[in-house]
Amino acid sequence: MTQQQQQQPHIPYGYRMFSGDIVSDALVDAYNAQTDKINGYIKVGKPVPENILNGRHNLAISAISHKD
């Protein structure tokens, strides 16, 4: 038996990452659009394609400023 995936939440405008960086509004919109795609798959009980999951992860990582 497989475990039912839960709907993923949106992130709000002005969201602060663990690094302390504030996510831009454009990135919040893109991230939440990917989240909507993910939730569409979850809603119908289909597995979420890896490329969509990876794309959302890459968006989140891009919000972090890499200070050297």
Secondary structure, DSSP 8 states (H G I E B T S, - for coil): ------------TT-B-TTS-B--HHHHHHHHHHHHHHHHHHHTT----HHHHHHHHHHHHHTS----
